[in-house]
Structures are given as C-alpha cells and as structure tokens.
C-alpha cells in the first residue's frame, strides 16, 4: 500500500514542475489552456513511473 500512496504523491511535484514550461510552450503552439492539460498528463506520467520504480524496488528487497 505504501508504494501506491507515495506514487500518488509524485503527481503534484510532476505537475507543478512541468506547469511553467508547458504554459510557455502552449502559448506559442496551442491554445493557452492546453498547458494545464499537458502538465496534468506529465504529472500522471510521473505517478506511473514512480509506482513502477517503487514496486520493483519493493519486490527486489529480501524479506527479513
């Protein structure tokens, strides 16, 4: 359960760090509201990656 909760906690930093970059990029390439959508997807991707890493790390640890 712990890796899943920590993985969800990775969403916010992924979203916040990508938001300024995607807002500038979206201003030049797309409609201004698209930056938030892209940052949401980056945050979601950060969550998925974090889950995978944490779950693999948990399985690799020997039981003690």
C-alpha positions, 0 to 999 in steps of 0.5 A, a space after each residue: 500500500 505504501 508504494 501506491 500512496 507515495 506514487 500518488 504523491 509524485 503527481 503534484 511535484 510532476 505537475 507543478 514542475 512541468 506547469 511553467 514550461 508547458 504554459 510557455 510552450 502552449 502559448 506559442 503552439 496551442 491554445 493557452 489552456 492546453 498547458 494545464 492539460 499537458 502538465 496534468 498528463 506529465 504529472 500522471 506520467 510521473 505517478 506511473 513511473 514512480 509506482 513502477 520504480 517503487 514496486 520493483 524496488 519493493 519486490 527486489 528487497 529480501 524479506 527479513 
